[in-house]
Amino acid sequence: MAIEAVLIDIEGVLGPLSFLDETLTPYASERLGAFIAAHGEEDEEIEEALDEAGRLMGGFSLKPAEAGALLLRWMKQGRKPTPLKIIQGRIWQEGYAAGAFRAEVHGDAGPSLAAWKAQGLRLFTFSSSSELAQKLWLSSAGSDAESLLDGFFDTRMGQKVEEEAYKAIAQEIGLAPAQILVLSENVDELDAAASAGLATLRIARAGGDSGRHPAVADLASIILP
């Protein structure tokens, strides 16, 4: 089947993974407890996220300090549950607004997305970061990438290393899995996508083993029919 849509990771594909690892994650980690204490009982979205965190732990009602400790532990373990991602996104929103940092987007991102859009392809992101965090990343970088995208998927669809998440996205988009090309730098994510029947391509900006997936050095090297 011909490719009709491209599903794109932000971290490592549209923007540098180092921005997440060296800037965003430490910023959220340092402010997590104070943010929960300030918003956990007066902000409906944060309150719902904390309630969901408690349900994930077996139905517990978490006090602010307990919730903060739990989310920090999840961050250290590399876990990416939706409640954590929602709260991280809100913390980053404050950081962007305060001018604490500005995101980076690779120079080939905008031109490549524009070229694919002109070909009639539908463009989507799939990131472990929340939809809000994805939009903040792209808009703060001064890139036109956000305006070229047809939609944003996050952990509400499932984890990026889970086959079922890609099946759910294909159903949501309304295309057969084989009509969707996944772009990621993470081989485990590509393995899950391939198992779900999606086409895969590794963006190997830093090199490394691409496993069973074809690879290119950057987005500018991709030629789509």
Sequence and secondary structure as in RCSB ss.txt:
>XXXX:A:sequence
MAIEAVLIDIEGVLGPLSFLDETLTPYASERLGAFIAAHGEEDEEIEEALDEAGRLMGGFSLKPAEAGALLLRWM
KQGRKPTPLKIIQGRIWQEGYAAGAFRAEVHGDAGPSLAAWKAQGLRLFTFSSSSELAQKLWLSSAGSDAESLLD
GFFDTRMGQKVEEEAYKAIAQEIGLAPAQILVLSENVDELDAAASAGLATLRIARAGGDSGRHPAVADLASIILP
>XXXX:A:secstr
    EEEE TBTTTB HHHIIIIIHHHHHHHHHHHHHHHTTT HHHHHHHHHHHHHTTS    HHHHHHHHHHHH
HHT   HHHHHHHHHHHHHHHHHTS      TTHHHHHHHHHHTT EEEEE SS HHHHHHHHHHTT SHHHH S
EEE GGG  TT HHHHHHHHHHHTS GGGEEEEES HHHHHHHHHTT EEEEE TT    TTS EESSGGG    
